[in-house]
Amino acid sequence: MLSFLNKYWQLSLHQVASFVDRKFPEVEDSSSLLLLSPEDLSGLQRLQAEKISQTLSSHELPMEPVHQLRVPVIVMACSIFFFVLFPRLSKTGQDLEHTVHAPAEKKIVKELVPTKISEYNIAIVPPAYTGKKTRQQEQFTLSAEAGSKVSWKLETSGPVEDVQFIWNDKQSFKLRKLDQAGKSWTFEKVLNQPGFYQVMLDGKRSDFYQVELIEDQAVAIKIQRPEQHSTIDFGQPHRVDLQVLMTDDYGISSAAIYATTASGKGEAVSFKEHKLSFNTAINNQRSLNLKQQLSLASLGMKPGDELYFYVNATDNHGQQSRSDMYFVSIQDTAALMSMAGIDNGVNLVPEYFRSQRQIIIDTEKLLRERSSLSESDFKKRSNELGIDQKMLRLRYGKFLGEEEETNIGGKGEEHEEHSADDGHGHGAQEAAPAYGDVQGLMDQYAHKHDQAEDATFFEPELKAQLKATLNEMWSAELQLRTYDPQKALPFEYKALRLLKDLQQKSRAYVAKTVVKTTPLKAEKRLTGELTEIQQTAAKSKNTDAKDRTSDLSASLSLLEARKAGAKGNPLDLRVLRVSEQALVNAASTAPAKYLPALKAMKRIVASWTVQTDLTAELAIAERGINALVGASQARPYKQAGSSNDLSKAYFNQLNRTIR
């Protein structure tokens, strides 16, 4: 509104002339002459006007007038967003959330209702944990929360003697009559299992109606911080910043942190359990982003101890879920500085390993003596320690194939060019190769040394850890060279820890054999007599699975033949009814997947001997049977006939593997 009132985009001709005078000095503040009529100008003014016109025609149009519209355009865009788009987005988000948490309210399914039923109503009362209200629907297909109480009320157009629900083609439930005329019936049931049902009026069954259950999901827990395995090095605060994201479909009732601290070593290790509550109030929220700071000192932890913890959450239905276990350890500087174990095992770099310990000792000594040293002496000793750290870093760089100080540890110093006397013939002053000398041209750009990344005897994991060690050494050197040894200590300790881990990984261990077993004779293996050993249950199970798969495959062949135009044989109905019963069992547990195939199979069996068009039903039934055949696990079975020793051994081993 303000933009329309102020009319930023409207400019007068005098404003344009003033802008041209400021923008183009060549017009000599005479652009206003172009606004006057030529009859009103003198001869000198006409000449000046022609000169200005030629000057302006040679310049590009400036963008300042367009920039004048920036303010009203921005204001208009913000107004459109806040007053038009934002309410629509909010409404869309609310509708989406409502749809996600209440999918059954929007679902409408076309279904065949018996003609005798004139009116019907179904009331669904969701369980209390969902927080949903009772809803009404006028369709027999159900999609309800697990544990919902469902009430049916039917009205018939005429008197009916008996009304039943056939559940999963196995159970029957009689409906209760509400009037003497037999026109009003009711039934109640708590849904705990999916499946399907039919309405039977005086012995005549209706179509199949699907019953789908919405199961309550457990709380999803995702720990965003810290990492699953983390170490608190020297100089870092003894705390853990925990951030947990929890989501649930209906609501979270409680959550807690279960922590276990481990202290000591060897047989003297002790454990202590703690249950910690979150600071945030939890009151049936569907989504929580919890942040908690765990003080390790309040848990009684000291250097060398370890913390194991996980997060446990309970939803408002009582379902519990827990996260993975997370590990936090506090680095023990005393163990790092200890010499225990250095003289045992295979150690690739014992001499340099001791040097890192000495640098730490000298740094701590320098910090203790700082008050008694002059500023120049303190800086001198700190710089000398930095030089020692640099030399140690360069020595370790040789294990990575680094022959000089080029990008050591990923942070290295300036690249130094090879000198003429580097001993490899790569001097900087080499003469240019002769024309046509391909080898000489390649030698200019090819480095004949071994590549730093490949000229090592370390595994990739050890090499990556050694690079990380060089990074810490470089950081420690930086702080020592800038006269801040206090900040250098954490990097020195971390470098020492990485080196000690590297030393442990480089050792060679040989397992002790303390138990002597009697050697087996190879010629007697797999030669036992198994004729008297009966595996009745396993054999029966394998035989039943094999027979069912065989009948399903035979049904597929019959359906394919019917699609090709073959006539239905009454003798084929036995095989088709076996497949029908298999679909009944499958639809009782997964109605959404197998109920359409069961409906189609029922129609196929009823019309098998009649020459009718069953193309659509055949395709649907084939898809369901193929899904059943794919779900059956194929197991090996022993075929009749002679077999050699090799086939017997293979069969026994295959059976053992599958079990």
C-alpha positions in Angstrom: 0.0 0.0 0.0 2.8 2.4 0.9 4.5 1.7 -2.5 1.2 2.6 -4.3 0.9 5.8 -2.3 4.4 7.0 -2.7 4.6 5.8 -6.4 8.3 5.2 -6.5 8.2 4.3 -10.1 6.8 7.6 -11.3 9.6 10.1 -12.3 9.1 13.7 -13.6 11.0 14.9 -16.7 13.0 17.4 -14.6 14.1 14.5 -12.3 15.3 12.6 -15.4 17.2 15.7 -16.7 18.9 16.1 -13.3 19.9 12.4 -13.3 21.3 12.7 -16.8 23.4 15.8 -15.8 24.8 13.9 -12.8 25.4 10.7 -14.7 27.0 12.1 -17.8 29.4 15.0 -17.4 29.6 15.3 -21.2 26.2 17.0 -21.4 27.6 20.0 -19.4 24.5 20.3 -17.3 22.4 21.2 -20.4 20.1 18.2 -20.7 17.1 20.3 -19.7 17.4 22.0 -23.2 16.0 18.8 -24.7 12.7 19.4 -22.8 12.1 22.7 -24.4 10.5 23.3 -27.8 13.0 24.1 -30.6 11.1 27.3 -31.4 11.9 28.6 -27.9 15.7 28.0 -28.2 18.2 30.5 -29.5 20.8 29.5 -32.1 23.5 28.7 -29.5 21.0 26.6 -27.5 20.0 24.6 -30.6 23.6 23.8 -31.3 24.1 22.7 -27.7 20.9 20.6 -27.8 22.0 18.8 -31.0 25.4 18.1 -29.3 23.7 16.7 -26.2 21.4 14.5 -28.3 24.4 13.0 -30.2 26.3 12.4 -27.0 23.4 10.6 -25.3 22.7 8.4 -28.3 26.2 7.0 -28.1 25.8 5.9 -24.4 24.0 2.8 -23.1 20.8 3.2 -21.1 21.7 3.3 -17.3 20.1 0.8 -14.9 19.4 3.3 -12.1 15.7 3.7 -13.0 15.2 0.0 -12.9 17.0 -0.1 -9.5 14.4 2.4 -8.3 11.8 -0.4 -8.3 13.8 -2.6 -5.9 12.1 -1.4 -2.8 8.5 -1.7 -4.0 9.2 -5.1 -5.6 10.7 -6.5 -2.3 7.8 -5.1 -0.3 5.3 -6.6 -2.7 7.0 -10.1 -2.7 7.1 -10.1 1.1 3.4 -9.2 1.3 2.4 -11.9 -1.2 4.4 -14.5 0.8 3.0 -13.6 4.3 -0.6 -12.9 3.3 -1.2 -15.4 0.5 1.4 -18.2 0.3 2.2 -18.6 4.0 -1.4 -19.3 5.1 -1.8 -21.8 2.3 1.4 -23.6 3.1 0.4 -23.8 6.8 -3.0 -25.2 5.8 -1.3 -27.7 3.5 1.1 -28.8 6.2 -1.8 -29.3 8.7 -3.7 -31.3 6.1 -0.7 -33.4 5.4 -0.1 -34.1 9.1 -3.8 -35.0 9.5 -3.6 -37.4 6.5 -0.4 -39.1 7.9 -1.9 -39.7 11.3 -5.4 -40.5 10.2 -5.2 -42.4 6.9 -8.4 -44.4 7.5 -10.6 -41.3 7.6 -9.9 -40.5 3.9 -9.9 -43.9 2.4 -13.0 -44.9 0.3 -13.2 -48.3 -1.4 -15.8 -49.4 -3.9 -17.5 -52.6 -2.8 -20.4 -54.8 -3.5 -23.1 -54.7 -0.8 -25.9 -57.4 -0.6 -29.2 -56.0 -2.0 -31.1 -57.1 1.2 -29.0 -54.6 3.3 -30.8 -51.3 3.0 -28.7 -49.3 5.4 -25.6 -49.9 7.5 -23.2 -48.0 9.7 -19.9 -48.9 11.3 -18.4 -47.2 14.3 -14.7 -47.4 15.0 -13.5 -46.6 18.5 -9.7 -46.3 18.4 -7.8 -47.3 21.5 -7.0 -44.6 24.1 -3.3 -44.5 23.3 -4.0 -43.1 19.8 -5.8 -40.0 21.2 -8.3 -40.2 18.3 -12.0 -39.8 18.4 -14.7 -42.3 17.5 -15.4 -42.2 13.7 -18.3 -43.5 11.6 -18.2 -44.9 8.1 -20.5 -46.5 5.6 -18.4 -49.2 4.1 -17.5 -52.7 5.1 -13.8 -52.5 4.2 -12.0 -51.6 7.4 -8.7 -49.8 8.1 -8.4 -49.3 11.9 -5.8 -49.0 14.5 -4.8 -52.2 16.3 -7.0 -52.8 19.3 -9.9 -50.7 18.0 -13.4 -51.7 19.0 -15.7 -51.9 15.9 -19.5 -51.9 16.0 -21.6 -52.9 13.0 -25.3 -51.9 12.7 -27.2 -53.3 9.7 -30.7 -52.6 8.5 -32.4 -55.0 6.0 -35.1 -54.3 3.5 -37.1 -57.3 4.7 -37.2 -59.8 7.6 -34.1 -62.0 7.8 -33.8 -65.1 9.9 -30.0 -65.3 10.4 -27.1 -62.9 9.8 -23.5 -64.0 10.3 -20.0 -62.7 9.7 -17.7 -65.3 8.2 -14.2 -64.3 9.4 -11.1 -65.4 7.3 -13.3 -68.1 5.7 -12.9 -70.1 9.0 -14.9 -68.5 11.9 -18.5 -67.5 12.0 -20.0 -64.9 14.3 -23.8 -64.5 14.7 -25.2 -60.9 14.8 -27.5 -59.9 17.6 -31.1 -59.1 16.6 -32.4 -55.7 17.7 -36.0 -56.0 16.8 -38.6 -58.8 16.6 -39.1 -58.3 12.8 -35.5 -59.3 12.1 -34.7 -56.1 10.2 -32.1 -54.6 12.6 -28.9 -56.4 13.6 -25.7 -55.4 15.4 -22.3 -56.9 16.2 -19.1 -55.8 18.1 -15.6 -57.0 17.8 -12.1 -55.8 18.9 -9.7 -56.0 16.0 -6.3 -57.5 16.9 -5.5 -59.4 13.7 -5.8 -58.4 10.0 -7.8 -60.5 7.6 -11.1 -60.4 5.7 -14.8 -61.2 6.3 -18.1 -61.8 4.6 -21.7 -61.0 5.5 -24.0 -64.0 5.2 -27.7 -63.4 5.1 -29.8 -66.6 5.4 -27.0 -68.7 4.0 -26.1 -66.4 1.1 -22.6 -64.9 1.3 -21.5 -61.4 0.3 -18.3 -60.3 -1.3 -15.0 -60.3 0.6 -14.3 -57.2 2.7 -10.7 -56.4 3.7 -9.7 -55.7 7.3 -6.4 -53.8 7.6 -4.8 -53.0 10.9 -2.6 -49.9 11.6 0.1 -51.2 14.0 1.5 -48.9 16.6 5.2 -48.3 15.8 7.8 -48.1 18.5 9.6 -44.9 19.2 12.4 -44.2 16.6 15.5 -43.0 18.3 18.4 -41.3 16.5 21.4 -40.1 18.5 22.9 -37.2 16.5 25.7 -36.5 18.9 28.2 -37.8 20.0 29.8 -40.3 17.6 29.3 -44.0 18.6 32.9 -44.3 19.6 34.5 -41.1 21.0 37.6 -40.3 23.0 38.1 -37.3 25.3 41.8 -36.4 24.9 44.0 -34.4 27.2 42.8 -30.8 27.6 39.2 -31.4 26.5 36.4 -30.9 29.0 35.1 -34.1 30.7 31.6 -33.9 29.4 29.5 -35.3 26.6 27.1 -33.2 24.6 24.2 -35.5 23.8 21.6 -34.7 21.2 18.8 -37.2 20.5 15.9 -37.0 18.0 12.8 -39.1 18.8 9.7 -39.6 16.8 6.6 -41.7 17.4 3.3 -42.1 15.5 1.1 -41.3 18.5 3.1 -39.9 21.4 6.2 -40.5 23.6 5.4 -40.9 27.3 8.9 -41.2 28.8 12.6 -41.5 27.9 15.8 -41.9 29.9 19.5 -42.5 29.5 21.0 -45.7 30.9 24.7 -45.4 31.5 27.3 -47.8 32.8 30.8 -46.6 33.9 33.8 -49.0 33.9 36.8 -48.3 36.1 40.0 -50.1 36.6 41.8 -52.7 34.6 42.1 -56.4 34.3 40.5 -58.4 37.1 40.1 -55.2 39.1 37.6 -53.6 36.7 34.3 -52.4 38.3 31.0 -51.4 36.8 28.4 -48.9 38.0 25.0 -48.3 36.5 23.2 -45.0 36.3 19.8 -43.9 35.1 19.7 -40.3 33.9 16.6 -38.3 33.1 16.3 -35.7 30.4 15.9 -32.0 31.4 13.1 -31.5 28.9 9.6 -32.4 30.0 8.1 -35.3 28.0 4.3 -35.3 27.7 3.1 -37.4 24.8 4.9 -35.4 22.1 5.1 -37.0 18.7 8.6 -35.6 18.0 11.3 -34.5 20.4 14.7 -33.0 19.9 16.5 -33.5 23.2 19.8 -32.0 24.2 21.6 -33.0 27.4 25.1 -32.4 28.7 26.5 -35.4 30.6 29.1 -34.5 33.2 31.5 -37.3 33.5 32.9 -36.0 36.7 29.4 -36.2 38.3 29.4 -39.9 37.3 32.6 -40.4 39.2 34.8 -41.0 36.1 38.5 -40.3 36.0 41.1 -40.6 33.3 41.2 -44.2 31.9 37.5 -44.9 32.6 34.9 -45.7 30.0 31.3 -44.8 29.7 28.7 -47.0 27.9 25.2 -45.6 27.4 22.0 -46.0 25.4 18.7 -44.1 25.3 15.5 -45.9 26.2 12.1 -44.5 25.2 8.5 -45.7 25.9 5.5 -44.6 23.9 2.0 -44.1 25.3 1.0 -47.6 24.3 3.8 -49.0 26.6 6.1 -50.1 23.8 9.7 -49.7 24.6 12.6 -49.1 22.2 16.3 -48.4 22.7 19.1 -47.0 20.7 22.5 -48.6 19.9 25.2 -48.6 22.6 27.5 -45.6 22.6 31.0 -45.6 24.0 33.0 -42.7 25.5 36.5 -43.1 27.0 38.7 -40.6 28.8 42.3 -40.8 27.7 44.6 -41.8 30.6 47.7 -39.7 30.2 49.5 -41.7 32.9 49.1 -44.9 30.8 50.3 -43.0 27.7 53.5 -41.9 29.5 54.1 -45.3 30.9 56.9 -47.4 29.4 55.1 -50.7 30.1 54.9 -52.9 27.1 57.4 -51.0 24.9 60.0 -53.6 25.2 57.6 -56.4 24.2 56.3 -57.4 20.8 57.3 -56.2 17.5 57.8 -52.4 17.5 58.6 -50.7 14.2 59.5 -47.3 15.6 60.6 -47.5 19.3 63.2 -44.8 19.1 60.9 -42.1 17.8 58.1 -43.2 20.1 60.2 -42.4 23.1 61.0 -39.0 21.6 57.3 -37.9 21.6 57.1 -38.8 25.3 60.1 -36.6 25.9 58.6 -33.7 24.1 55.5 -33.9 26.4 57.7 -34.1 29.5 59.8 -31.1 28.4 56.6 -29.1 27.6 55.1 -29.7 31.0 58.4 -28.8 32.6 58.5 -25.6 30.7 55.0 -24.7 31.9 55.9 -25.4 35.5 59.1 -23.2 35.3 57.4 -20.4 33.3 57.2 -18.1 36.3 60.9 -18.3 37.0 62.0 -17.7 33.4 62.5 -14.5 31.5 60.3 -13.8 28.5 63.2 -14.4 26.1 64.3 -17.7 27.7 60.7 -18.9 27.7 60.3 -18.2 24.0 63.7 -19.7 23.2 62.9 -23.0 24.9 59.4 -23.1 23.4 60.9 -22.6 19.9 63.4 -25.3 20.6 60.7 -27.7 21.5 58.9 -26.8 18.3 62.1 -27.6 16.4 62.3 -31.0 18.1 58.6 -31.6 17.2 59.4 -30.8 13.6 62.3 -33.2 13.5 60.2 -35.9 14.9 57.5 -35.2 12.4 59.9 -35.4 9.5 61.3 -38.7 10.8 57.8 -40.1 10.8 57.2 -38.7 7.4 59.8 -41.1 6.0 57.5 -44.0 6.9 55.0 -42.5 4.4 57.6 -42.2 1.7 58.0 -38.4 2.3 61.6 -37.5 1.4 61.2 -33.8 2.1 58.9 -31.2 3.7 56.1 -31.1 1.2 52.6 -31.1 2.4 53.5 -33.3 5.4 50.4 -34.3 7.4 48.2 -32.5 5.0 49.1 -29.1 6.3 52.7 -28.9 5.3 54.9 -26.0 4.5 55.9 -24.4 1.2 56.9 -26.8 -1.5 60.7 -26.8 -2.0 61.9 -27.3 -5.5 64.5 -29.9 -6.1 68.0 -28.5 -6.1 70.5 -29.3 -8.8 72.5 -31.6 -6.5 69.6 -33.7 -5.1 71.3 -36.8 -6.2 68.7 -37.9 -8.7 69.4 -35.8 -11.7 66.4 -33.5 -11.3 68.1 -30.2 -11.2 66.2 -27.1 -11.8 68.7 -25.9 -14.4 68.5 -28.9 -16.8 68.7 -28.0 -20.5 65.7 -28.2 -22.6 65.3 -31.5 -24.6 66.1 -31.6 -28.3 63.3 -31.4 -30.8 61.7 -34.8 -31.3 63.2 -36.2 -28.1 60.0 -37.8 -26.6 61.8 -39.4 -23.6 63.5 -36.2 -22.7 60.2 -34.3 -22.9 58.6 -36.9 -20.6 61.5 -36.7 -18.1 60.8 -32.9 -17.7 57.4 -33.7 -16.2 57.9 -37.2 -14.8 59.3 -37.7 -11.3 61.3 -40.9 -11.2 61.1 -41.3 -7.4 58.7 -43.7 -5.8 55.4 -42.1 -5.1 54.8 -41.0 -1.5 51.4 -42.6 -1.4 52.7 -46.0 -2.6 56.3 -46.3 -1.3 55.2 -47.6 2.2 55.0 -50.9 3.9 51.9 -50.0 5.9 48.3 -51.1 5.4 45.9 -48.3 4.3 44.4 -48.1 7.8 47.8 -47.8 9.5 48.8 -45.3 6.9 45.7 -43.1 7.5 46.4 -43.2 11.3 50.0 -42.2 10.8 48.9 -39.3 8.6 46.6 -38.2 11.4 49.5 -38.4 13.8 51.5 -36.1 11.6 48.6 -33.7 11.6 48.6 -33.6 15.4 52.4 -33.1 15.4 52.2 -30.2 13.0 49.5 -28.5 15.2 51.7 -29.0 18.3 54.7 -27.6 16.5 52.6 -24.5 15.4 51.7 -23.7 19.0 55.2 -24.2 20.2 56.6 -22.0 17.5 54.1 -19.3 18.5 55.2 -19.5 22.2 52.0 -21.1 23.5 53.0 -24.5 24.9 49.8 -24.8 26.9 47.8 -25.1 23.7 50.3 -27.5 22.3 49.9 -30.1 25.0 46.5 -31.5 23.8 47.9 -32.1 20.3 51.1 -33.7 21.8 49.0 -36.1 23.9 46.8 -37.0 21.0 49.8 -37.7 18.8 51.2 -39.9 21.5 47.9 -41.8 21.8 47.7 -42.4 18.1 51.3 -43.6 18.1 50.7 -46.0 20.9 47.6 -47.4 19.1 49.8 -47.7 16.0 52.4 -49.6 17.9 49.8 -52.0 19.2 48.4 -52.7 15.7 51.8 -53.4 14.4 52.5 -56.2 16.8 52.4 -59.8 15.7 50.4 -62.2 17.9 50.5 -66.0 17.8 47.6 -67.9 19.3 48.6 -70.5 21.9 47.4 -74.1 21.5 46.8 -75.5 24.9 44.3 -78.2 23.9 45.4 -81.2 22.0 42.7 -83.1 20.1 42.8 -86.5 18.6 43.4 -86.2 14.8 40.5 -87.4 12.7 41.0 -89.9 10.0 40.0 -88.4 6.7 38.8 -91.7 5.2 36.2 -92.2 8.0 34.6 -88.8 7.6 30.9 -88.8 6.5 30.8 -92.6 6.4 28.4 -93.2 9.3 25.3 -95.4 8.9 22.1 -93.2 8.9 19.6 -95.8 7.8 18.1 -96.3 11.3 18.0 -92.5 12.1 14.5 -91.2 11.4 13.8 -87.6 10.9 10.1 -87.7 10.7 9.3 -84.1 11.5 11.8 -82.6 9.1 10.8 -85.1 6.4 7.1 -84.3 6.8 7.8 -80.6 6.7 9.9 -80.8 3.6 7.4 -83.1 1.9 4.4 -80.8 2.7 6.3 -77.7 1.4 7.2 -79.6 -1.7 3.6 -80.9 -2.3 2.2 -77.4 -1.8 4.7 -75.8 -4.2 3.9 -78.6 -6.7 0.2 -77.9 -6.4 0.7 -74.2 -6.8 2.8 -74.7 -9.9 0.2 -77.1 -11.3 -2.5 -74.4 -10.7 -0.4 -71.9 -12.6 -0.2 -74.3 -15.6 -3.9 -74.8 -15.5 -4.6 -71.1 -15.4 -2.2 -70.5 -18.4 -3.9 -73.3 -20.3 -7.3 -71.7 -19.6 -5.9 -68.3 -20.9 -4.8 -70.1 -24.1 -8.4 -71.2 -24.7 -8.5 -74.7 -23.1 -11.7 -76.0 -21.6 -11.9 -76.5 -17.8 -11.8 -80.1 -16.7 -13.7 -81.0 -13.5 -10.8 -83.2 -12.4 -8.7 -80.0 -12.2 -10.8 -78.5 -9.4 -8.9 -80.4 -6.7 -5.7 -78.7 -7.5 -7.4 -75.3 -7.9 -9.0 -75.7 -4.5 -5.6 -76.4 -2.9 -4.4 -73.1 -4.3 -7.6 -71.4 -3.2 -7.0 -72.6 0.4 -3.4 -71.4 0.3 -4.7 -68.0 -0.8 -7.2 -68.0 2.1 -4.4 -68.6 4.6 -2.2 -65.9 3.0 -5.1 -63.4 2.9 -5.9 -63.9 6.6 -2.4 -62.4 7.4 -1.8 -60.0 4.5 -5.3 -59.1 3.0 -4.0 -56.1 1.1 -1.7 -58.4 -0.9 -3.6 -61.6 -1.4 -7.3 -60.8 -1.0 -7.8 -59.7 -4.7 -6.2 -63.0 -5.8 -8.5 -64.9 -3.5 -11.6 -63.2 -4.9 -10.5 -63.9 -8.4 -9.7 -67.6 -7.5 -13.2 -68.0 -6.0 -14.8 -66.8 -9.3 -12.5 -69.1 -11.3 -13.4 -72.2 -9.3 -17.1 -71.4 -9.5 -16.9 -70.9 -13.3 -14.2 -73.4 -14.2 -16.4 -75.8 -16.1 -18.4 -73.1 -17.8 -17.2 -71.4 -20.9 -17.0 -67.8 -19.7 -14.5 -65.0 -20.1 -12.2 -65.1 -17.0 -9.2 -63.1 -18.5 -9.1 -60.5 -15.8 -9.6 -63.0 -13.0 -6.9 -65.3 -14.4 -4.3 -62.5 -14.4 -5.1 -61.5 -10.8 -5.0 -65.1 -9.5 -1.7 -65.8 -11.3 -0.1 -62.8 -9.6 -1.2 -64.0 -6.2 -0.1 -67.6 -6.7 3.3 -66.4 -8.1 3.7 -64.4 -4.9 3.0 -67.5 -2.8 5.4 -69.7 -4.8 8.2 -67.0 -4.4 7.5 -66.9 -0.6 8.1 -70.7 -0.3 11.7 -71.5 0.7 13.1 -74.2 -1.5 14.9 -76.9 0.5 16.9 -79.8 -0.8 15.2 -83.2 -0.6 16.6 -86.7 -1.2 15.5 -88.2 -4.5 14.8 -91.9 -5.0 17.5 -93.9 -6.8 21.1 -94.8 -6.4 23.7 -92.1 -5.5 27.4 -92.1 -4.9 29.3 -91.0 -1.9 30.0 -87.6 -3.2 26.3 -86.7 -3.8 25.5 -88.0 -0.2 28.1 -85.8 1.3 26.9 -82.8 -0.7 23.3 -83.4 0.3 24.2 -83.7 4.0 26.4 -80.6 3.9 23.7 -78.6 2.1 21.0 -79.6 4.7 23.4 -78.6 7.5 24.0 -75.2 5.9 20.3 -74.4 5.5 19.5 -75.3 9.1 
